[in-house]
């Protein structure tokens, strides 16, 4: 045992305060100078994470307390990034389960806790946000204990200590009625309750790769915990894999780093229990074992949960193709997607019979939306299709993914939500009231949630909270109509003008403003009726030499709210695509020609092929 090291991961549902808690642990662990200006959520270093206020990638940091080094891994809370949590749990010896003092146990809380319990990790439960006025601490403690029993926790795990904290105020306490003054009670609990890493220091070196990073100067960096033995710079080691017996590549360790605070610090040697970063091989992938060349036994790696949503990425073939993006070809798109699939084990990429199209499988809409956003920021231009769920055939029957959906809404909205869930094949599982609000749980097909978020926010007047996590595969529930509106489609290529937009807005809500370049077949608005209408937004007013009393009146347009990336994906129908470029998002029909599209619609309505 290495008694001077503790390795922990912080796991929780989204927005329960993991990253804020890590912030305070690092501050009070002496990582920052007293006069140093520290940003909120310092671990969310990615630009996209800071913009959206969510953690997307797992990250490592460390701090010292009473002469003991505590390595901390901050993990994402959103269900779509559950793969990040699954792969880092093998790197630690215990977890801090953070639970909101009002929201209590949520779908992702169950998912991440079940993964930790499967690995037999010790658990410390942190009831966070105890300073909330609506906190219900004793009820939440009961919910956590019930969840531990439901997940068949062993005696040690059922006896998990509870710490009551406010990450915002930087305090922790072992007594819910006496708020603490600092984070020391939590740090002391970590040292007392989380076991030190175990391993044979005299055995041959072994390390399981739990994470990979790309460095412009050092190449690929493999992050993992030293499971046995020790490792030095310039040591010759071997790369093996538990699932690929044929993988056997030797390389020399060119650089070795440990984590101190938020930085990677070069070290000469690492021992059992150390979380380190190794450079020297570009062939290393997550799940590989880096080991001594005299002992090639690979360490088993946890099987990451399967994806449940698929989309098609293809080369942009619109009239504006190649005008805004830097990387537009199928080779560019393929290379980027394949590189992403190596980094993210929850993502799977397949080539199709069409050389310009690729199938991308992910854990959810947001999972793929983040990939799309990162690609467009890096200069890529492409098209994506409507998200679809992955169906399975078992014993001749079709099965589809079912999600556990939890919504927290004002009492006045309960009827509306239950009605909407019924239309989308959702089944009510439980219902609890708490001070003018109701918490509802549904089992609902994953496809039933596509495009529902905006409708949910409208139904609850922005006061509702919803979250879901994959539950199981169940028999196909039948047809679900998730889109109850049509599209306004541009008639010709050109530039949208005020006169044309003014006449078009009578048909529905516009999505573009004057001066926007459009092409025939591009979607420019939403029709409240369930049919598509072609409108001419480029139509100008005919000039005459006779002035009428109304000719100079200003034409007033309704304010336009452009769709975000997620809203655009929710909007898509089976016959539509989203054109993604670094500067634009354009919705369009797959078939741009109105005549051909009209013929196909006619055949479909009349049951012809």
N, C-alpha and C positions, 0 to 999 in steps of 0.2 A: 504493500500500500504506500502511495505517495501522500503522506498526511498533510503536506503543505499546499495541496491543490484541491479545488472543488470545481467541478464542471456542471453548469446548470443551463437549461433552456427555459425561456419565459414563454408560456403558451396561453392563449385566451381567444375568446370570440372577438370579432372586429370592434374597435372603439371602446374596449374595456380598460385601456390604459397601460398596455405593455411597454410601448416605447417611452412614454412619460416616466414610467417606473424605472426603466434602465437609465434614463437621463439622471434621475435623482441618485441612483446607486453609484453611477460614475462620478457625479459631483461630490457626493459625501465620501466616496472612496479615494478622493484626492487626485483624480485624473486631471482636473483642470486647476489652473492657478487661481488664487483668490480673486484677482482683479480681471480674470479672463472673461470675455463676453461669450456666453454659450447660447447657441440657438435652441429654440424649443424643438423637441424630438430630434436631437442631434444625430441619432442613428439612422434617421430617414434621409440619407445623403443623396439619393437619386432625385433628379429634378421632378420626375413624374410622381414620386412618393410625396414630395413636399407640396406639389400642386393639389393632389387629391386627398392628402391627409391620411393616407393608408400606407402600411408596410407591404412591399411586394416581394422583396428578397430577404432571406435570412442573413444576418450579419453577426460577426464576432467582435467581442470587446473583452476587456478584463480590468480588474481593480484589486488593490491589496487591502486586507483588513486583518488586523492583529497578526501580521506576519504570514498570512495565508493568501495565496493567489486565487481569486475567484474568476473563472472564465465564464462569460455570459453570452448566450446566443439569443438574439432577438428574432422572433419569428413572425410571419404574417398572420393576421387574424381572419382574413376573408377566406371563405370556403374554397374559392377557385384556386387559391395558392396553397392548398393543403399539402401538395407534394413537397413544398419547401420544408414544412414541419416534419413530415414523415422521414425525410432523408437526414435531417440534422439530429434527430432523437438518438441515433446510434452513437453520436459523438459525445453525449453527456451521461451523467450518472444519476441525475434527478431533475425535477421540473418545478417551476413556480407556476401554479395554475391561478391566473388572475381572473376574478369574477366581479362584475359591476354590482355595487351594493343595492341598486334598484332593479336592474334588468334580470339579475340572477343567471341561472344556467340557460344558455342559448344553444342552437343547433351545433355551432362550431365548438363550443365548450365540450359537448359530448364527444365529438369526433376526435379532437386533439387529446382529450383525457383518455379515451379508449386506446389510442396508439401508444401513449406513455405507459399505461397499465400493462399492455401486451408485452412490453419490453422489461416489465418488472421494475420500473423506475420508482424511486421514492418521490412523494408529492408533498409540496408545501402549498396550502391554499391561501391566497392573498385576496381578502375581500377589499376591493379598491373603491375609491370615491365615497368613503364613509361620511364625508362632509356634505354630501347632498342632502337637501331638505327632505326629499322623498325617499331617503335610504330606508330599507327594511332588512336590517342586518340579520336578525335572528331567523327570519323566513328564508333568506338566501343561504345561510349556513345549513338549514334543514334540507334545502334543495340540493346542495352539493353532496351532503351525506347520502341522500336518496340516490343520487346519480352514481356515487361510488359503489353503493350496494347493487344497483342495477347492472353495472359493468363488471360485477364479480371481482371487486378489488380484494386483495389478500389482507390478512390481519394488520400487517405493517402499514399498508396503504390506507386502510380504514381508520387507522390511528394517526392520520396526518395532522400536523399542527396547523392551526388557523392564525393568520396574522391580519390585523385590521389596519389598512393604510389609506393615505390620501397622497397619491403621486403628485398631484398639483401643488399641495402644500409641503411635500417632502417629508412626511411623517409616517411612522409605523408604530403599532402597539400590539401587545398580546391580549389587551383587555378592550373590548369594543366600547366600554363606557368611559375609558380614560384615553383620549387621543395622545399620541406620543409627541415628541419634540424633534426627532430625527429618524433616520432609517436604521439605526443600530440594532433595534430588536429584530428586524428582518435579517440583517447580516449575521447576527449571532445565531438565529434559527437555521440559516443556510449551513453554517459551519457545524452546528450541532447535529442536524438531522440528515443532511445530504452526505452519503458516504464518500470517502476519498477514493480516487480511481484505483482499481486493482490490476495487477499484471506482473509477470515475471521479468524483473529487471535484467536477469542473467540470460534470458531466452533470446533466440534470434529476433531481430527487429521486425515488427509488423504494424501497419497503419491502414485503416480503412478510409478511403477517400469519400468524404461526405459532401464536399462542395468543390467547385472549380471556378477559377477566375482567370481572365485574360489580361496579361500585362504587355504593354508595347515594347518593353525592353527585355523582360525575362521570359516571355512566352507564357505558357500555361502554368498556373499555380494550383497545386492540389492541397486542399485544406482537410485536415482530419485529426483524430486523436491517436497518439502513440499507444497501441494496445499491449505491446510487449517489447522488451529490449530497449536499445537506444540507437540514435542515428546521428551521424556527423556530416558536415559539409565535405564534399568530394568522395563520399562513400558510394561504392557500386551497389545498386539495389536492383530488384526485379519487379515487374508489373504483372499481376495475375488477376483473374476474375472468377468468382464463385460460379457464375452462370456460363462462362465461356472458358472451358478447360484448356482450349488451344492457345489462349492469350498468354504469352510468355516473352516479355521484352525486357532486356536489361538497359539500364541507363545510369548515369552518374549524377548525384545530387549537386547541382551547381550553386544553389542558394537555399538557406534555411531560415525561416522567420518564425518568431513567436508574437503573440498579441499582447501589447502593453497599452492599456487605455484603448484609444481608437486607432492606434498606429500599429504597423507591422515593423518589428525591430529585428535586425539580423542577429542570429545566434550561431555559435559554433557547434552546439550539441543539444539534443532534446532527449528526455527520458520518459518513462512510462507515465501516462496521465496528461502529458503536455498536449495542448492543441496547437498544432504547427502548420506552417505553409511551406510546401516543398516545390522547388523549381528544378527543371532538368529534362522533362519529357513532355512533348506535345501530344503524345498518344494517350495520356491519362484521361479517364472519364470517371464520373461519379459512380461509385459502387465497386471500383477497382481496389485491389489490395496492393500496397507497396510493401515489399518484404525483403528480407535478407535472401541472397541468391542461393543459400544452402538449405532454406526451408520454404518451399513454394506452396504451402497450404494456404488457400484463400479464406478470408473471413466472410461468413454469410452476410448478405445485404438484404435489408427489408424490401419486400415487393411493394412498389408504389401502386396505389389505387388506380384503376383504369380510368381513362377519360370517358366523358359521357356526351360531349357535344362535338359536332364536326362542321367545318366550313370549307369552301373551295376558294383558294387563292389563285388568280390567273393574271396573265399579262393584260394590261390596259389596252383595249381596242376601240376606244371611243374616238370621235373626231378630234379631241384635244390630246390624244395620246402623245407622250414624249415631250410635251411643252413645258412641264413644271418640275418633273422629277429628274434626278441624276442617274438612278439605277432603274431601268425600265424593262430589261430583257428577262426571259425565262431563266437564263443562267444566273443572273444576279439574284433573282427572287429565290431560286432553288438553293443556292449556296447559303443565303442568309437564313432560310427556314431550317436547313439541315444543321447549321451551326447552332441555332436556337434550340433544336431538339436535343443536342448533346448537353447543353447547359441545364435545360429544364426537363427532368424526367417525366413530368406529367403531360408533356407535349409530344405528339407523334405526327410525323410527316410522311406522306406516301405520294409517289408519283402516280399519274393516271395515264390512260391510253392517249390522252391529248397532251402533247409535250409542253403546252403553255399553261397547264392547270395542275394544281397540287391539292391533295386532301390534307387538311390540318385538323387534328383531333386534340381537344383540350378539355379542361375540367368544368368550363362554364363560359358564358358570354363575356364576363369581365376578363377572364384569363386570356382569351383570344384578343379582346379589345386592347389590352395592354401591349400585346405583341404588335398589333397593327399600329398603335400610336408610336411605339419605339421605332418601328420600321419607317414610318413616314417622317419622323424627326431626323432619321439618318439619311434621308434623301431618296427613299424608294417610292416608286409609283406602281400601282397594281389595282386589281378589282377583287372584291370578295362577294360571296353569295350569302343568302339567308342562312342563319345558324339552324342546324337540325340536330335532333337527339339521335344517339346511336341505338338502334334496335337490335335485339338478340333473338335468334330462333332456338327454342328449347323444346324438344319432343314435338316438333311440328307446330308449336304455338309461338306467337310473336310476343316478346316481352320488351318493356320499355323502362327507362330509369324513373324512379319515384323519388321526390324530394320531401324532406320534412320542413315545412314552412312555419315560421313563428312570426306572428304580427302582434304589435302592441298599439292599440288604437283607442281614441276617445269612445266612451259608451255609445254616443249618438251615431257612430259610424258602423257599429257591429253588424246591423242588418244588411247594409250595402256590401260589406266585405264578404259575409257568408253567401250572399246571392251571387257575387262575382266569382267566388271560389266554386260554387255549384256549377256555373256555366263552364268552368274550366276543369271539371271532373275532380275537384278537390273534396276530400272527406275530412270532416271535423273530428279531431282526436281528443282535444281537451279545451277547456274554457275557464279562465280564472279572472276574477274581478279584484281591482285594487285602486281605491280612491279615484273615482270617475274615469278609470281606464280599464280596458279588458285585454287580457293576453289570450290569443287564440292559436291553436296548433292544428295544422292541416297536413295530411298526406296527399300530395298533388303530383301529377305527371310533370316532369321537368319542362316539357314543351308548353305546358299550360301557363308557365311563368314568363315565357317569351313575350316581350312587349307590354307587360303588366305594370311595370314600375311607375310610369307616368300616370296611368289610370289610378293606381293606388294612392299616389300623392294627391291627385285631384279629389278622389273620394274622401280622403281624410283631412283635406284642407292643409296639407303639408305637416300635419301633426303625427302621422303614423310612422312606425318603425317596422321594417320587414327584413327578414333574413332567412336563408334556406341553406340546406346542406343535403348532399346525396344520401339517400336512405337505403334503397334496395332496388332490384329489378322485379317488376310485377307484370301481370298480363296486360296487354294493350287495352287502353280504356276507350278506344273509339275516336271518332272525329272531334276535334276541338277547333272552333272558329275564334282565333285570337285577334284578328284584325277586322274591325267593324267600320272601316272607311275606305275610300278609294283614293286615286291619285290624279292630280292635274298635270298633264304632260305637255311639254313645249312642242309646238307645231313645226318650227323651222330653226335653222342655225341663225345666230345673230346676237344682238345685244338687247337685253330687256329695257323697255322704255316705260315711262310713267303712264302714257295713254293705254298701252297694251296691258299693263299690270292692273290699271284701274278697272278695265272691263273684265279682266280675269278674276279679280277678287270677289266678284259677285257669286262665283261658282264655289268658293271655298277659301281656306286659309293659305296665304302665300308663304313660301319658304325663301324667296329671293328678293333682292332690292334692285332699284333701277341701276343700270350700268353693268349688271352681271351678264357675263357671256354664257349663252345657252346653245344647245344643239337639239335637233329633232329627236324626240324619244327620251329626253332628260326630264326628270320629275321636278316640277317647280312649285307644287303646292299640294294641299290635302283636301279632298272632296268629302264632305260629311256623309254623302251617300256611298253605298258599297259598289261603286262603279268608277271606271277610269274615264276622264274627259280630256280631250285634246284642246288646248287653248293657245292663242297666239299672243305671247307676251312681247313680241318684237313689233307688233302692229303700231304704225304711227298715224297721226291724225292727218287727214287729207287737207291740204291748204286750198283756200278759195280766195277770190278777190272781194268777196262780200263778207262783211263783219256782222255777226249776230250778237245779241245782247249777252249771250252766255259763252261766247267763244273764248274770252280771256279769263274765265273763272278758274281758280286753282283746283286741280284734281287732288283729292285727299286720299292717301293710301293708308291702309291699316298698318300698325307697327308690326315688324317682322322679327320673330325670334328664331335664329338659325338653329338647326338641330346639332346636338353634340354627336360625337362618334357613337356612344352607346345608344342614343336615341335613334340615330340613323340605322344601326343594326337591328333595333327593335322594330323599326318601320318596315323593313324589307319583307317582300312577299316572294313566292317561289319563282315568279317570272321577272324578278328585279335584281339589280346588282348595285353595289356601292363602289364608286370610283374613288380611290384614295390617292392623293398626291401630297407632297410636303406643304402645300399652301391651300388645298381645297378638299372638300368632301362633296361629291355629287351623287345623288341618287338617279338611277336610270333604269329603263327597261332593258331586258336582255336583247330583245329584238327592237331595234330603233325605228325601222321602217313601219309607218302607220298602217299601210295597206296589208303587208304580210302579217303584222301583229293582229289586225282586225280579222283576217281570214282564220288564223289559228284560234282566236277567241270564239269565233262562230262555230268552228269544228268541235271545240271542246264543249261548248254549251249544248251542241246537238249530238254529243256522244260519239263523234267520229274521230278516227286516229289521224 
